[in-house]
């Protein structure tokens, strides 16, 4: 694991490229050592809250004012994120031209100012408990990209899925075989239209978790 301490950073708030640039070199070393399929997880923070202050004005491209201060800052940083991601993609293709990659990028939650855009004004950092759990405020994006490979996206994949299904979708996108547990998840995902916890108030999710515990795929804390 390479965290901010290992990289000599004084804060988690660093440009995306600081973390993304380490990816191609690590994967190249893995391939040169004869390694097979590899999984790399990169956590980026440049566009994390707070958005009420300007982040690294010399790093993120300027944008014209569109809405309010926080949204404008979010969009400004998003341009930097898009630039750094494109550079990462190019570096990956150059470092390992004969290897195939599936890249999944997603946001783990909405930025705090989303509540205001949806007509709810909550203090910064608070959890908007007044929202129904199906509310738009709890939805975020998932994008699947490929380098030297076109990801396999099933035509019957639901437009919205719960995050618990993401691993199964990624395995399918990479063309890797599914073990019995992921095959079960795939079938449940289609049967319940992408819902798991929301399918029956958590009973189905609990049953899946029990099965994973029994097989040693989850560890109790």
Secondary structure, DSSP 4 states (H G I P E B T S, - for coil): ---TTTTT-S-S---HHHHHHHHHHHHHHHHHTT--S--------TTPSP-SS---TTTSPP----S-HHHHHHHHHHHHHHHHHHHHHHHHHHH-TTS-EEEEEE-SS--TTHHHHTT----TT---TTS-TTSGGG---EEEEEESS-----TT--SS--GGGHHHHHHHHTTPPPPHHHHHHHHHHHHTTT-SHHHHTTHHHHHHHHHHHHTTSS---
